[in-house]
Amino acid sequence: MDSGAAVLLETVNFAAEKHRMQRRKDLEATPYINHPIGVARILSHEGGIADIEVLQAALLHDTVEDTDTSIEELEAKFGPTVARIVQEVTDDKTLSKLERKRLQVEHAPHRSHQAKLVKLADKLYNLRDLNRCMPTGWTAERVQEYFVWASQVVRGLRGTNLALEQRLEELFKQRGVEL
């Protein structure tokens, strides 16, 4: 096994351990780990991204926000670049949801290219998931509001990866949302 594959397997194992008890909010309560794996797959297969550190960050992007993982732990295990990318895409959970969403829109244009890639793939995965199945407790109106908000975030990520941006634009058009 080449070192890139070994590094990615170590990363996916770490993420799976951290997310092992978590479920998505869909009706099937799918294992949460499907999400970061899907984000990394979108980057690789649809975005043409082969940068191992970006793919690692995609696999780890929700560990600090949603588990007991710290940035320091990620840096010690995966290095400063991966830790920095994850930190750039991590929301501060001490803030209100509304403030976190506002800051995502505000900060999107100022993130590193690597973090923008992860953010684009994350949004693409989440929007596709919303089209597939409405989360438990959500209304059609809330889904539409998420699409509108996501378009504002994606607007600040333009110029990062044409293939991913085109796929996002198609999803927004289907919902009548301007990008």
ROTORZA-986562 format. One record per residue (C-alpha): x, y, z. Coordinates in nm, 4 decimals, always signed. Layout:
BEGIN
+----------+----------+----------+
:       c1 :       c2 :       c3 :
+----------+----------+----------+
:        X :        Y :        Z :
...
+----------+----------+----------+
This chain:
BEGIN
+----------+----------+----------+
:       c1 :       c2 :       c3 :
+----------+----------+----------+
:  +0.0000 :  +0.0000 :  +0.0000 :
:  +0.1397 :  +0.3398 :  -0.0932 :
:  +0.1881 :  +0.5971 :  +0.1814 :
:  -0.0971 :  +0.8199 :  +0.0560 :
:  -0.3446 :  +0.5347 :  +0.0883 :
:  -0.2098 :  +0.4422 :  +0.4313 :
:  -0.2412 :  +0.8028 :  +0.5500 :
:  -0.5999 :  +0.8262 :  +0.4251 :
:  -0.6921 :  +0.4955 :  +0.5893 :
:  -0.5452 :  +0.6140 :  +0.9198 :
:  -0.7435 :  +0.9363 :  +0.8852 :
:  -1.0734 :  +0.7660 :  +0.8015 :
:  -1.0233 :  +0.5275 :  +1.0932 :
:  -0.9665 :  +0.8212 :  +1.3306 :
:  -1.2778 :  +0.9999 :  +1.1997 :
:  -1.4858 :  +0.6793 :  +1.2248 :
:  -1.3803 :  +0.6298 :  +1.5858 :
:  -1.4630 :  +0.9907 :  +1.6732 :
:  -1.8037 :  +0.9825 :  +1.4999 :
:  -1.8884 :  +0.6207 :  +1.5943 :
:  -2.1960 :  +0.7020 :  +1.8034 :
:  -2.3310 :  +0.9800 :  +1.5793 :
:  -2.6094 :  +0.9577 :  +1.3228 :
:  -2.7287 :  +1.1921 :  +1.0500 :
:  -3.0676 :  +1.3587 :  +1.0972 :
:  -3.2297 :  +1.1780 :  +0.8035 :
:  -3.5145 :  +0.9294 :  +0.8461 :
:  -3.2756 :  +0.6340 :  +0.8118 :
:  -3.0446 :  +0.7799 :  +1.0793 :
:  -2.7486 :  +0.6935 :  +0.8574 :
:  -2.4081 :  +0.6679 :  +1.0274 :
:  -2.2531 :  +1.0145 :  +1.0511 :
:  -1.9188 :  +0.8924 :  +0.9123 :
:  -2.0880 :  +0.8597 :  +0.5720 :
:  -2.0859 :  +1.2412 :  +0.5554 :
:  -1.7105 :  +1.3137 :  +0.5888 :
:  -1.6293 :  +1.0162 :  +0.3667 :
:  -1.8740 :  +1.1526 :  +0.1101 :
:  -1.7190 :  +1.5005 :  +0.1293 :
:  -1.3719 :  +1.3553 :  +0.0661 :
:  -1.5083 :  +1.1459 :  -0.2222 :
:  -1.6692 :  +1.4530 :  -0.3832 :
:  -1.3344 :  +1.6330 :  -0.3683 :
:  -1.1494 :  +1.3390 :  -0.5211 :
:  -1.3962 :  +1.2093 :  -0.7791 :
:  -1.5818 :  +1.5235 :  -0.8803 :
:  -1.3372 :  +1.8002 :  -0.7937 :
:  -1.0245 :  +1.6197 :  -0.9173 :
:  -0.8463 :  +1.6864 :  -0.5881 :
:  -0.5524 :  +1.4575 :  -0.5096 :
:  -0.3954 :  +1.6673 :  -0.2310 :
:  -0.3780 :  +1.4219 :  +0.0615 :
:  -0.3945 :  +1.6970 :  +0.3249 :
:  -0.7132 :  +1.8418 :  +0.1738 :
:  -0.8691 :  +1.4938 :  +0.1609 :
:  -0.7638 :  +1.4327 :  +0.5224 :
:  -0.9174 :  +1.7631 :  +0.6285 :
:  -1.2401 :  +1.6654 :  +0.4508 :
:  -1.2492 :  +1.3399 :  +0.6470 :
:  -1.1837 :  +1.5266 :  +0.9721 :
:  -1.3785 :  +1.8470 :  +0.9048 :
:  -1.6494 :  +1.7878 :  +1.1679 :
:  -1.4403 :  +1.6205 :  +1.4384 :
:  -1.3588 :  +1.9381 :  +1.6345 :
:  -1.7075 :  +2.0831 :  +1.5952 :
:  -1.9023 :  +1.7661 :  +1.6776 :
:  -1.6789 :  +1.5439 :  +1.8936 :
:  -1.4281 :  +1.5743 :  +2.1776 :
:  -1.1405 :  +1.6253 :  +1.9312 :
:  -0.9169 :  +1.9297 :  +1.9672 :
:  -0.7172 :  +2.1171 :  +1.7056 :
:  -0.4049 :  +2.0290 :  +1.9079 :
:  -0.4906 :  +1.6590 :  +1.8825 :
:  -0.5327 :  +1.6865 :  +1.5057 :
:  -0.2040 :  +1.8743 :  +1.4736 :
:  -0.0177 :  +1.6124 :  +1.6770 :
:  -0.1672 :  +1.3230 :  +1.4772 :
:  -0.1994 :  +1.4690 :  +1.1267 :
:  +0.0235 :  +1.7766 :  +1.1148 :
:  -0.0214 :  +2.1545 :  +1.1137 :
:  -0.1644 :  +2.1883 :  +0.7627 :
:  -0.4495 :  +1.9432 :  +0.8179 :
:  -0.5220 :  +2.0986 :  +1.1590 :
:  -0.5279 :  +2.4490 :  +1.0083 :
:  -0.7698 :  +2.3499 :  +0.7313 :
:  -1.0021 :  +2.1832 :  +0.9817 :
:  -0.9860 :  +2.4876 :  +1.2075 :
:  -1.0777 :  +2.7146 :  +0.9148 :
:  -1.3967 :  +2.5175 :  +0.8455 :
:  -1.4942 :  +2.4659 :  +1.2109 :
:  -1.7745 :  +2.6733 :  +1.3583 :
:  -1.7445 :  +2.8102 :  +1.7108 :
:  -2.0219 :  +2.6216 :  +1.8927 :
:  -2.0203 :  +2.8766 :  +2.1764 :
:  -2.1919 :  +3.1194 :  +1.9360 :
:  -2.5596 :  +3.1095 :  +1.8423 :
:  -2.6576 :  +2.9188 :  +1.5310 :
:  -2.7574 :  +3.2440 :  +1.3610 :
:  -2.4177 :  +3.4014 :  +1.4375 :
:  -2.2305 :  +3.0907 :  +1.3166 :
:  -2.4220 :  +3.1024 :  +0.9894 :
:  -2.3545 :  +3.4757 :  +0.9490 :
:  -1.9828 :  +3.4218 :  +1.0097 :
:  -1.9654 :  +3.1409 :  +0.7522 :
:  -2.0934 :  +3.3845 :  +0.4891 :
:  -1.8621 :  +3.6626 :  +0.6063 :
:  -1.5471 :  +3.4478 :  +0.6331 :
:  -1.5898 :  +3.2331 :  +0.3204 :
:  -1.4014 :  +3.4657 :  +0.0798 :
:  -1.1074 :  +3.4917 :  +0.3200 :
:  -1.0387 :  +3.1225 :  +0.3781 :
:  -0.7406 :  +2.9402 :  +0.2294 :
:  -0.7858 :  +2.7657 :  -0.1046 :
:  -0.7670 :  +2.4293 :  +0.0763 :
:  -1.0389 :  +2.5243 :  +0.3247 :
:  -1.2578 :  +2.6590 :  +0.0441 :
:  -1.2353 :  +2.3218 :  -0.1308 :
:  -1.3531 :  +2.1393 :  +0.1808 :
:  -1.6327 :  +2.3930 :  +0.2334 :
:  -1.7542 :  +2.3574 :  -0.1284 :
:  -1.7643 :  +1.9790 :  -0.1075 :
:  -1.9339 :  +1.9937 :  +0.2339 :
:  -2.2067 :  +2.2220 :  +0.0999 :
:  -2.2515 :  +2.0043 :  -0.2095 :
:  -2.2905 :  +1.6913 :  +0.0035 :
:  -2.5364 :  +1.8586 :  +0.2412 :
:  -2.7510 :  +2.0046 :  -0.0370 :
:  -2.7678 :  +1.6721 :  -0.2189 :
:  -2.8620 :  +1.5079 :  +0.1097 :
:  -3.1425 :  +1.7615 :  +0.1617 :
:  -3.2737 :  +1.6866 :  -0.1872 :
:  -3.2610 :  +1.3144 :  -0.1121 :
:  -3.4344 :  +1.3252 :  +0.2234 :
:  -3.5655 :  +1.5965 :  +0.4529 :
:  -3.4092 :  +1.5781 :  +0.8011 :
:  -3.6345 :  +1.4785 :  +1.0881 :
:  -3.8128 :  +1.7847 :  +1.2217 :
:  -3.7413 :  +2.0026 :  +0.9184 :
:  -4.0044 :  +2.1656 :  +0.6972 :
:  -3.9838 :  +2.2329 :  +0.3243 :
:  -3.9468 :  +2.6010 :  +0.4129 :
:  -3.6456 :  +2.5318 :  +0.6350 :
:  -3.4816 :  +2.3289 :  +0.3568 :
:  -3.5337 :  +2.6197 :  +0.1149 :
:  -3.3879 :  +2.8620 :  +0.3701 :
:  -3.0820 :  +2.6367 :  +0.4001 :
:  -3.0373 :  +2.6475 :  +0.0215 :
:  -3.0591 :  +3.0289 :  +0.0226 :
:  -2.8049 :  +3.0554 :  +0.3065 :
:  -2.5730 :  +2.7990 :  +0.1433 :
:  -2.5787 :  +3.0010 :  -0.1803 :
:  -2.4504 :  +3.3023 :  +0.0145 :
:  -2.1615 :  +3.0949 :  +0.1528 :
:  -2.0826 :  +2.9455 :  -0.1882 :
:  -2.0821 :  +3.2928 :  -0.3457 :
:  -1.7785 :  +3.3705 :  -0.1288 :
:  -1.6040 :  +3.0528 :  -0.2439 :
:  -1.6254 :  +3.1256 :  -0.6171 :
:  -1.3123 :  +3.0716 :  -0.8212 :
:  -1.2005 :  +2.7739 :  -0.6142 :
:  -1.3039 :  +2.4687 :  -0.8204 :
:  -1.5114 :  +2.5061 :  -1.1369 :
:  -1.6409 :  +2.1478 :  -1.1402 :
:  -1.7777 :  +2.1668 :  -0.7849 :
:  -1.9137 :  +2.5173 :  -0.8380 :
:  -2.1013 :  +2.4058 :  -1.1509 :
:  -2.2621 :  +2.1172 :  -0.9621 :
:  -2.3659 :  +2.3530 :  -0.6838 :
:  -2.5045 :  +2.6028 :  -0.9333 :
:  -2.7221 :  +2.3258 :  -1.0843 :
:  -2.8651 :  +2.2454 :  -0.7395 :
:  -2.9386 :  +2.6117 :  -0.6691 :
:  -3.1075 :  +2.6538 :  -1.0093 :
:  -3.3323 :  +2.3538 :  -0.9381 :
:  -3.4477 :  +2.5343 :  -0.6237 :
:  -3.4816 :  +2.8748 :  -0.7917 :
:  -3.1983 :  +3.0154 :  -0.5796 :
:  -2.9641 :  +3.2758 :  -0.7286 :
:  -2.5923 :  +3.2199 :  -0.6863 :
+----------+----------+----------+
